[in-house]
């Protein structure tokens, strides 16, 4: 055995004044000044202030129900989706909000075990009577993980434009529309010097905005966002939220989010779902500040999630 190692010397810190004693929390572990979960939400900065465009109903859900292998996931939900507003869908995992979102452009129909009841209208037309490709042009979707195609920035945005035409347009003919979509998505300034840059080499936030630009290029009436910021850093999240605010004047937006602060920041209307039921729907200030249902109060105050 080698010689025993001596312990390191004790370092003493000399201070001029007596240390300040912090009193322990009172009651249930919170100070008197601490805010409840709902109060903290209402004190968060909002991005939905200011003048809004004229509200126009774009989609209507009438008693929408969805089941997987006979097990209900969404139960008789009736809701409007309006241009000029952002509709936030909130609720715990497995409550049916993503299933509801995917129903709006019939993506849920691709699941073999899924069955759907009720009616969804787009501009007063039953979506089941529309060509599904045309429906998904009018009701675009952006997913949780950015999914750009393995091609250039330009070709990602131009993809839907090329698919619409019977003849393949030239790059020069497509460039104005591509740049306009990138501008609307808040990405043009960052990529304009090299539109042939591979999309997969963009940052995560840039890829998500590129996916939004790809949807915007074909002129949708409704944009569905399935937790679009969950994989992004705070700066990219802020850019996406600002983008949502700018786009709501032109198109109807529905966003699914687990982040209640984000829902309060960007949503004009909020729908709270629980176990497939629409528990409460209303103005964001009302749902978060003065919820009518006990289950909603428990959820927005952090009682469960």
Buried (B, 14 or more C-beta within 10 A) or exposed (E): EEEEEEEEEEEEEEEEEEEEEEEEEEEEEEEEEEEEBBEBBBEEEBBBEEEEEEEEBBBBBEEBBBBBEEEBBBBBBEBBBBBBBBBBBBBBEEBBBBBBBBBBBBBBBEEEEBBBEBBBBBEEEEBEEBEBEEBBBBBBBBBBEBEBEEBBBBBBBBBBBEEEEEEEBEEEEBBEBBBBBBBBBBBBEBBEEEBEBBBEEBBBBBBBBBBBBBBBBBBBBBBBBBBBBBBBEEEBBBBBBEBBBEBBEBBBBBBBBBBBEBBBBBBBBBBBBBBBBBBBBBBBBBBBBEBEEEBBBBBBBEEEE
